[in-house]
Amino acid sequence: MADVNEYVKSLKAEVDALYWIRIGAIVFAALFCLALCGGAVTAFILQPRWLLNSRTHAVPAILIASVGASVALIALVLKGVFRAIGDRNKDELLPEHLKVAMETVKTVTETFGR
């Protein structure tokens, strides 16, 4: 029983760590988007000489590249962080003491009914 309690404690610690990782990923994604899009907007507001002398398609290309890069990065980061626990642990083997506990519960359920 001590092994199961230890396993449950480690799962609780993992869930707590995942919470803070998710908060950090959201903050990072928001700051990155603000910085990238803010930099593009600042470049358009200040309009440096190279931007004014560029071709007409360069300005929309810079804007689309900035927004596209921020969306792609945010999507990749948040997709990885918010995966379900089953998706993250699908390749890991179940610990031996949990297999025994699950078999015991299954046997008791089959014996005494539901």
N, C-alpha and C positions, 0 to 999 in steps of 0.2 A: 504494500500500500504506500510505503514511503517513496517508491520509485514513481508511482502515479502522481503523488503530490508534488514531487520535484519537477516532473514533466509539466504539470499544470502551471506551476510557478514560472517555469521558463517560457511557456506559451503566453502567460500574462505579461511577462517582461518584453517578449517579442511584439505583442500587440501595442504596448506602450511605446516601444521604440518606433514602430511603424507609424504611430500617430504623429510623433515629432518629425519623422522623416517626411511624411506627407505635408505637414505644415511648412517645413523648410522648402520643399519642392514648390509649393504654391507661392511662397514668398519669392523664391528665386525666379520662377517663371514670370511673376508679375513685375519684378524689378527689371528683368531682362527685357521684357516687352516695352516697359516704360522708357528704358534707356535707349533701346534701338529705335523705337518710333519717335522718341523725343529728339534723338540725334538727327533723324531724317527731317523732322519738322523744323528743328533749329537751322539745319542747312538750307531749307527752303526759305525760311524767314530772313536769315542773314544774307542769302544768295551770294556766295563768294563768286569771284570773277570766273573761275573754271566752270561753275555751274551756269552762269549767264552765257558763256561762250560755247557751251556744249550744244549738241544737236537737240532738236525738239523732243526726241524720244528718250533722251537720257534722264530727264527729270521723272517721268512716270516709271521708268525702269528702276530707278533708285528707290522710289516709293514702294513699288511692288516687291522688289527684292527684300526690302526691310521688313515689310509686313509678312511676306511669305516665310522669311527666315524665322521670325518670331513665332509665327503660328506652327511651323514645323518643329521647332525646338520645344515649344510648350506641349505640343501633342505627344512627342516622344517621351518627354520627361514624365508627364502626368499619366500616360498610358502605362509606363513601367512602374510607377509608384502605386497606382491604384488598381493593380491586378488583384484578383481574388486570392484568398489564401490557398484554395484548391489548385489554382493555376500555378502559384509559386512553388508549391510542394508536391506537384504531381509526379516528379521524378524521384523523390526521396522515398526511401523504404520506411515503413511503419516500425517504430521501436518494438522490440520483442515483448516487453512487459505490457505494452498496449494491445498487442495481438492476443496475449493471454487474457487480458481483461475483457476484450471484445468477445472472445470465444466463450468466456464464462457468462457474460450477460446474454449471449445468444442461447446458450444451453439452458439457463434459468428461464428465459422467455419461452423457449420451446417446451420446457417441462411443465411450467405452471400456467402457461397461456398468457394472453395479454390482458 
